[in-house]
Amino acid sequence: MTQRPEGMSAYIAVTAAYWAFMLTDGALRMLVLLHFHTLGFSPVQLAYLFVLYEIAGIVTNLSAGWIAARFGLTSTLYAGLGLQVLALLAMTQLDPNWTVAASVSFVMVVQGASGVAKDLAKMSSKSAVKLLAPAEGGGLFRWVAVLTGSKNAVKGLGFLLGAAMLATLGFMTAIIVMAAILALILLAVFLFMPPGLPKGRKGAKFSEVFSKSANVNWLSAARVFLFGARDVWFVVGIPIYFYAVLSDGTEDGNRAAFFMIGTFMALWIILYGTVQANAPRILRAADRSEGDLIGAARSWAIALFFVPAALTLAVLLSDGPEVWLTVTLVIGLLVFGAIFAVNSSLHSYLILAFTRSERVTMDVGFYYMANATGRLVGTVLSGLTYQIGGLALVLGTAAVMVALAALTSGKLTDQASEALS
């Protein structure tokens, strides 16, 4: 019998728990977006629903790295899963008789708790890869690509699951079902987690979370712009545009639109995850030096810029929602997803390559704090730009943010080669 590599059991357990979490995370996002849009919320009000979720990500990632270093990676994983169960149960207390202001405030707080939960689970999983992956043969890039890619594919299924459950079970029943399943998974992980993850270090100081590495800081800046460029169209702009095009306003029309929007968002995320998982092969990473891969981060960001720029031009040339424009947007955004996935996968590899094992949770936490900052900026701009300038301003803003990601990626240097020269 082939012996399982050391740490593989812990890696499988962490990945399985992370998959389950991300399935509920994707489903909850789609449930909240579509449910509240049908209640008449404006694009800006919809964006507000997710603002605290992203703010929580900034704070959580910054502190979760220290918490994991101090108390161990399993503690943050269990806390993330448990908090998500509580957030789902809290969402069932939403009262349809509340005012819009009360509903928005309540959902913002619950989404904030869900954002904390997601980043606790994510930081645990991503840091575990650095500690468990084999060092030889490009193992680190392969393992992180598989974890990140599969996570996004599962989250894509969550988008489809959320839209399907909203159309079939209704909002409240769907939330209760997800909470029950995730609680069972938390119990199973807690009882059967294999050994292999570090227990924590008593001397870890919170001030250590701020990196002194120029590469970690420039990569984190590039991450802000890259994810801002995605969420500026992904969170509110495109779903609401598609809803306007696909639904005739009747109950049957809404149901059909939910399925089509959910299917597109799911396909986009699944494509994104699939390309991410295969990024090491696409980039021929096993045959390239770290310096080559650092240079590739800028090249792929430049390639990505042309997609939102071209889509902005297409929207400006149209006279409004037309079939050819909708088809162009679907194809263009799928192309964006594939190129974006290579960019994202490169970043996820580089942060683990730049950091050292003794401060991996700190640097990973700081990097995902930057990721959450980009998503917050993108989320706010998604509702704001759509309400002010429609789809053209949404996509034009995405193009500008990708250009900034390319500029900051160009600041990365091959410090290992420089040290040898």
Buried (B, 14 or more C-beta within 10 A) or exposed (E): EEEEEEBBBBBEBBBEBBBBBBBBBBBBBBBBBBBBBBEEBBBBBBBBBBBBBBBBBBBBBBBBBBBBBBBBBBBBBBBBBBBBBBBBBBBEEBEEEEEEEEBBBBBBBBBBBBBBBBBBBBBBBBBBBBBBBBEEEBBBBBBBBBBBBBBBBBBBBBBBBBBBBBBEBEBBEBBBBBBEBBBEBBEBBBEEBEEBBBEBEEEBEBEBBEBEBEBBBBBBBBBBBBBBBBBBBBBBBBBBBBBEBBBEEEEEEBBBBBBBBBBBBBBBBBBBBBBBBBBBEBBEBEEBEBBEBBBBBBBBBBBBBBBBBBBBBBBEEBEEBEEEBBEBBBEBBBBBBBBBBBBBBBBBBBBBBBBEEEBBBBBBBBBBBBBBBBBBBBBBBBBBBBBEEBBBBBBBBBBBBBBBBBBBBBBBBBBEEEEEE
